[in-house]
């Protein structure tokens, strides 16, 4: 297993390099430069001054030269400074990343705690009222746009009923609250983002679990276990569910990069200072260094998700042997 992990990590390096090359070229092919944001609102900025500013930041050089400078900094652990406020990209990401991770990890926990039991029960009660109702609910959740659902929940639970806050992660009087009050305040701000972030995944994972369980329940070893008189609970959760989880492990591994990219919509709607909103602002301001920093992080999470999924496969299915 250790040899396999080491081989995969070495294999990931050229993939990461290729991702950064493509992303860097695509970003620089887009119209406009970061210096345009600095000069467009200044009517006194002459054309010569704009060109001089572009030379200072190196935008007059070919893209290959610019990439070479950026990759040398990346190897040393430096993602550069933001073109908007001059702050290091690593610090801006470090400030926004915990918020996004907390929300999305909570969403994943909600998804796994609800989706798998729903999928298993739907498979066991195939064709029942419960199964039909869950199928209809899944199609509805799949078809509802995330931003629309967020706005509806904000309007009904936040504005109409006033039960939950609809913006940010803390209240204006957060500093005056007691420690218990601060915890309650943060949790109340997280309810709506977590609900919006988990409903789509809940629909998908529950359907995958249902279809896989239906397939596994028709396997010969399940019939053999029933014939031997093994209790149904053991058959369901020790034998059938373990094999049914294999495709779900893959989906969860691929969902790791979504911890960042998937938060763009609800962080923008709920005005949450996380990675999603940070990326949106970076795109609008053409902040090349910040965009590349977030893309590198997303690529690393994608590769790490694939590796974790492969490792989880080995533990879930003893037939898989990576040492060969």
Long-range contacts (C-beta under 8 A, 24 or more apart in sequence): 1-311, 1-314, 1-322, 1-323, 3-323, 4-310, 4-322, 4-323, 5-307, 5-311, 8-307, 8-310, 9-307, 12-303, 12-307, 15-303, 16-296, 16-299, 16-300, 16-303, 19-295, 19-296, 19-299, 20-67, 20-71, 20-74, 20-292, 20-295, 20-296, 20-299, 21-67, 23-291, 23-292, 23-295, 24-63, 24-66, 24-67, 24-70, 24-292, 25-63, 25-67, 27-288, 27-291, 27-292, 28-63, 28-66, 28-288, 30-286, 32-286, 33-59, 33-286, 34-59, 34-83, 34-84, 34-285, 34-286, 34-287, 34-288, 35-59, 35-83, 36-286, 37-83, 37-84, 37-285, 37-286, 38-83, 57-83, 70-289, 70-292, 74-296, 79-289, 79-292, 79-293, 79-296, 80-289, 80-292, 80-293, 81-289, 82-287, 82-289, 82-290, 83-285, 83-286, 83-287, 83-288, 83-289, 83-290, 84-281, 84-285, 84-287, 84-290, 89-289, 89-290, 89-293, 90-293, 92-278, 92-290, 93-275, 93-278, 93-293, 93-294, 93-297, 95-273, 96-273, 96-274, 96-275, 96-277, 96-278, 97-260, 97-274, 97-275, 97-297, 99-169, 99-272, 99-273, 99-274, 99-275, 100-259, 100-260, 100-263, 100-267, 100-274, 100-275, 100-276, 101-259, 102-190, 103-190, 103-193, 103-194, 103-197, 103-263, 103-272, 103-274, 104-197, 104-258, 104-259, 104-260, 104-262, 104-263, 105-259, 106-190, 106-194, 106-198, 107-194, 107-197, 107-198, 107-201, 108-198, 108-201, 108-252, 108-255, 110-194, 110-198, 110-202, 111-198, 111-201, 111-202, 111-205, 112-205, 112-252, 114-202, 114-206, 115-201, 115-202, 115-204, 115-205, 115-206, 115-209, 116-205, 116-206, 116-209, 116-241, 116-245, 116-248, 118-202, 118-206, 118-209, 118-210, 119-205, 119-206, 119-207, 119-208, 119-209, 119-210, 119-212, 119-213, 120-209, 120-210, 120-213, 120-236, 120-241, 120-244, 122-206, 122-210, 123-209, 123-210, 123-211, 123-213, 123-214, 123-217, 124-213, 124-236, 126-214, 131-210, 134-206, 134-210, 137-203, 138-203, 138-206, 138-207, 141-199, 141-200, 141-202, 141-203, 142-200, 142-203, 142-204, 144-199, 146-196, 146-200, 146-265, 146-266, 147-265, 147-266, 147-269, 149-196, 149-199, 150-192, 150-196, 150-265, 150-266, 150-269, 150-270, 151-269, 153-192, 153-195, 153-196, 154-192, 154-269, 154-270, 157-192, 158-192, 164-188, 164-189, 164-191, 164-192, 165-189, 166-192, 166-270, 167-270, 167-271, 168-270, 168-271, 168-272, 168-273, 169-272, 169-273, 192-270, 193-266, 193-267, 193-270, 193-272, 196-266, 196-269, 197-262, 197-263, 197-266, 201-255, 204-251, 205-248, 205-251, 208-247, 208-248, 208-251, 209-244, 209-245, 209-248, 212-243, 212-244, 212-245, 212-246, 212-247, 212-248, 213-240, 213-241, 213-244, 215-244, 216-240, 216-243, 216-244, 219-243, 242-316, 243-316, 243-317, 245-316, 246-313, 246-316, 246-317, 249-309, 249-312, 249-313, 249-316, 250-309, 250-313, 252-305, 252-309, 252-312, 253-305, 253-306, 253-308, 253-309, 253-310, 253-312, 254-302, 254-305, 254-306, 254-309, 255-305, 256-301, 256-302, 256-304, 256-305, 256-308, 257-298, 257-299, 257-301, 257-302, 257-305, 259-301, 260-294, 260-297, 260-298, 260-301, 261-298
